Amino acid sequence: MIIFLNGPFGGGKTSVAQDLLTRIPDSLLFDPEEVGFMVRAILPGREKDFQDLPPWRPLVAATAAEVLAYTGGPLIAPMSLLRRDYATEIFSVLDKRGITVHHILLHADPATVRERITGHQMFPDDPARSQKVIDFRLRNLPRYEQAYTDWLSTEAHVIDTTTLAPAQAADRAATIVTSVSTDGPR
């Protein structure tokens, strides 16, 4: 099983993933971004967003499937994945391999997301680099909002994190994953 935590930058994916590790026995963190860093290192200068590099998507699916086959434990994958076609490409490969994917969207209202983004300094010793990351994340908010309207709100299990602490959101995610649902995983 793979628990795919999607959402905007500032939605709480990393924090919720860390809390979720303590709630789901034998679970492991699988960060699709690490696959992206590898692809970007192999193919420098090709694309600014590694998700747009065609090898990234099948490599995410293949790597997750192989890690899951090796460990047997559930994987928790935090990643903003805003293009429906990219999500379909990854999730369909996993589905063909018989792997259940729980697609959970950690959503928050735009004002809260902006506040979280601007209040988070990823590189305290390098303010210029932190500002560059903040600017990138803010520029991507309209893409998230459009994806939320177009498909995410209906194709993922939505947890509104606007007023939730990460532990509360992790509790809700764990409930989604462990509950028996008549409509199956998303």
Secondary structure, DSSP 8 states (H G I E B T S, - for coil): -EEEEE--TTSSHHHHHHHHHTTSTT-EE--HHHHHHHHHHHSTTS-SSGGGSTTHHHHHHHHHHHHHHHH-S-EEEE-----HHHHHHHHHHHHHTT--EEEEEEE--HHHHHHHHHT--S-TT-HHHHHHHHHHHHHTHHHHHHHIIIIIHHHSEEEE-TT--HHHHHHHHHHHHHS--TT---
